[in-house]
Amino acid sequence: MRNETDKQQRKIIFCNSLVQAGAYLVVLICAITFFFLIYNYNVWTGKLRYILSGLKSIIIGIVIAYLLNPIVRSLEKKLLKLFKKTHEEKKTKAAVRLVSSLLVVLVFVFVVSVLLYSILPEVIISISSVIRNSPKYIDEVTDLIQSNAQMRKILDNVLTNATDTITAWLNENVLSNIEAYVSAIASGVFSMVGVLVDFLIGIIISVYVLCSMDTFVGQGKKMIYALLSPKQAKVVLDTMRKSNEIFGGFISGKLIDSLIIGVLCFIGLSLLHMPYVTLVAVIVGITNVIPFFGPYIGMVPSTILIMLVDFKKGIIALMFIIILQQLDGNVIGPKILGKSTGLSAFWVVFAVMFFGKAWGILGMFIGVPVFGVIYYIIETFVNYQLEKRKLPVRLELYRRLDYIDESGEPILKSELTEKERKKREQKELRRQWMEENKENFERWIEEHKKDNTAE
């Protein structure tokens, strides 16, 4: 019997050692992989960028389908009510889905085309006007500087240094690389044509994605349940649903919000008889897509453009844009977006700066919903761990919490006097000291018993 027990213990020890060795091996492999990825950062990011560049049309199609899917679903439900239930219900649903997808995509293309047709000519005229009037603006600035002796002296020094710097830069960089710049401009033109082609192909792909959306979702769920246990799969699906809610709510809401701000800016500047109304409205509307920093990014060039024509009008335009942004931040934005991300102002700024540095303008836009998903996952995990340990979850309680005692009872700051707090702290320190030295005490007691027995 004793031999069997020893065998079982040895088997358990061997299994534990094997598990530990496997864990160490996995950690080592992960560490080596991580080092390899960091060391060869440019190589694998370059390959990833190359792969993604070949999938541009598909990515554009998926993004369009994702944004239009709620509208398609709503139209699909209304159209299905017109049909009575038949034996060929599956075919009817597929046909209705196809019709809904085609109608919504066609309306989307029509709206985008109308907006571009209405805005682009005005924007081109405004830009041409700025370029045409630039000598006049330069003359006005020059007259202003010449009328001020001190400013003229400062400008002479600046111009002297700037001339030397620009001459050196032209000789070293521009003239020697003129062919490279010409080829870069040519490639830029070709890339613009490529983007247009990718967008048109993406629209066609979006129809296929919208028609197969339910199939893709079903296949994804099937794969998740095949790889994970039902409990783990439920957690993954709940997280994905919340992520979809955060992304869909934020992106569609922000686009609608920016469109409203652009229209209001156009109406307001038109009533105030401002120059470059369409160009400024487009700049304000597009930059408003970027959370927190966007309004300020759009406000500066817009104000400078109007100030070049009329300084007083520029000040009025600046005040109007500030009022409009306050209206957006306090009334329009919260009404449309609500609390879609669940982030405070600090985390919004952090997300915009962090992801903007990593992914540029795109990162500044999608950084907030991405970080919102990460924040939700961490918060859910923390709450789960607290519930598992039978500890309170509410954040308000932790704001006023001093500590939690052994029984799991929260002790709030307002409930303790200084004397009581010190007493509890000393008691907690004694308890910790006893726990840390528990093995020593037990060993001492065993040795004491042996000595007594020996005597």
C-alpha positions, 0 to 999 in steps of 0.5 A: 500500500505504501509503495503504491502511495509512493508511486502516485506521489512520484507520478504527481511530482513528475507531472508537475515537473513536466508542466513546469518545464513546458511552461518554461519552454513556452515562456522562452519561445515567447521571449525569443519570438518577441525579441525576433519581432522587435529586432526585425521590426522593419522587415515584418512591418514592411511585409505586412504593409505589402500584404495589406496594400494588395488587399486595399480593395477588400479592406475598403469594401469591408469598412463600407459594408460594416458602416452600411450594415445597420441601415441594410438590416433596418431596410431588410426588416421593413421589406420582409414584412411585405412578404408572407411566410412561404416554404421558400423563406430562405430564398426570399430572405436572400433575395431581400438581403440582396435588394436591400444591399444594392439599394443602400450601396447605390444610395451611398454612392449617389450621396458621395457623388453629389457631395463631391460634385457640390463641394469639389468645384467650390474647394478648387475655386477657393484654393485657386483664389488663395493662390491667385491672391497670394502676391497681394497678401505678401505685399500687405504683410510687407507694407506692414513690416516696412512701417515698423522699423523694429520689426523690419530689423528683426525680419532682415536678420531672419531673412538673411539666416533663412536665405543661407539655409534655403540656398544650402538646402536647395543645393544639397537636397533639391537640385541633386534629387530633382529626378527623385522628386519628379518621380515621386510626384508622378507616383503620387498621381498614379497612387491617387488613380489607384485609390479611386480604382480601389474605392470603386472595386471596394464598393462592389466588394461591399455588396458581396460582404453585405449579402454574406454577412450572416454567413461570415458571422455564423462561420466565426461563431462555429470556429470559436465554439470549435476551439473554446469551451462554451463558457470561454466562447460566450466570453469571447462573443460578449467581448466581440458584441461590445467591441462592435457596439463601441466601434459602430457607435463611435465611428458612425456617430462621429461621421454624422456629427462631423457632417452636421458641424460642417453644414452648420459651419457652412451656413453660419459663415455664409450668413456672416459673409465670410470668404472661402466659406466652402473650403473652411467648412470642409476643413472644419468638418473633416478635422472634426472627425479626430477626437479632442484635437480635431477642432483645434487642428481645423480652426487654425488654418481656417482662421488664417485663410480668412485673416489674409482677406480681412483681419476683423472677419478672421477674428469673427470667424475664429469666435464663431468656430469656437462657439460652434465647437463648444456647441458640438462638444457639449450638446451635439456630440454627447447627443449623437455619441452618448457614452459609446466608448466609456472613456474619460477625457484623459483616456481620450487624449491618451488614445489619440496621442498614442495611436496617432504616433503609431498609425498617423491620422488613421490612428487619431481617428480609430484610436479612441474606439480601439482603446475603448475596447481594450479598456472594456476588456481590462475592466471586465477582467478586473470585475471578474477577479473581484467577484471571484474573491467576493470583493465589491466591484463598485468604483465609487466605494474604492474612491472612499476606501481605506482598505479591506479587512480579513473578512472582506469588509471594506473600511472607508476613510470617513468611518475611521478616526486617526487613532482607530486607523493606526490601531487597525494598521498595527493589527494588520502588520501583526497579522502579516508578520504572523503569517510570514513567520508561521512556518518558523513557529510550526517548526519551533513547536515541532522541535519543542515537542521532540525535545519534551518527548526525548526527555 
